[in-house]
Amino acid sequence: MTTEQKFVVSIDTLGQDNDLSDDQKRTALETVLKFKETWEQFEADQLTKDRDNRMAFSVSDKEWAAENVEKIKEEEDKFVEEKMGEIEEG
C-alpha cells in the first residue's frame, strides 16, 4: 500500500527585495531534482529491504514449523489430555 506525497519548495530571499537570477533558479531546481532522486531511491531501497526481510522471515517460520511440527502436536495433545483430565475430575 502506498501513499502519494507531494512537497512544495520555496526560496526565501531573506528580505531582499529582488528577483532571483536565472542561474540561481536553475541551481535551486537542480538541487530539488537531486533531492527528489535521492529520496525516491532511498524509499525504493527501504521497500526492497522490507520485502526481503519479510520473505526471509516467512521462510524461516516455515522451516521452523516443518522441523517442529511433531513436537508441537505432542504438546497440543498433552495439553488437551490434561484439560480433559481436569474436566473429568471436576
C-alpha positions, -999 to +999 in steps of 0.1 A: +000+000+000+014+034-009+005+070-003+015+097-027+034+125-011+038+160-026+062+186-015+064+223-021+097+241-023+100+278-017+131+301-017+133+328+008+153+358-003+157+367+034+141+401+030+159+411-001+136+429-025+149+415-057+142+386-081+164+355-083+187+353-113+182+326-139+213+309-126+200+309-090+167+295-102+185+268-122+207+259-092+177+256-069+158+234-094+188+211-099+191+208-061+155+200-057+156+174-085+187+158-070+169+157-036+139+141-053+160+114-070+178+107-038+146+105-018+129+082-043+160+059-044+161+057-006+124+049-004+127+022-031+157+007-012+138+006+020+108-011+004+131-037-012+148-043+022+114-046+039+102-071+013+133-092+015+132-092+053+095-103+052+103-131+028+133-143+048+112-143+080+084-162+063+108-188+050+124-192+084+090-196+101+080-223+076+113-241+081+109-240+119+073-252+117+083-281+094+111-291+118+090-288+149+055-300+138+057-333+157+068-316+189+040-291+186+014-318+180+027-337+210+025-306+232-010-299+220-021-335+226-006-334+261-024-301+269-057-314+257-053-346+277-045-326+309-076-304+304-098-334+297-085-350+329-092-318+349-128-318+335-133-355+343-120-349+379-141-318+384 
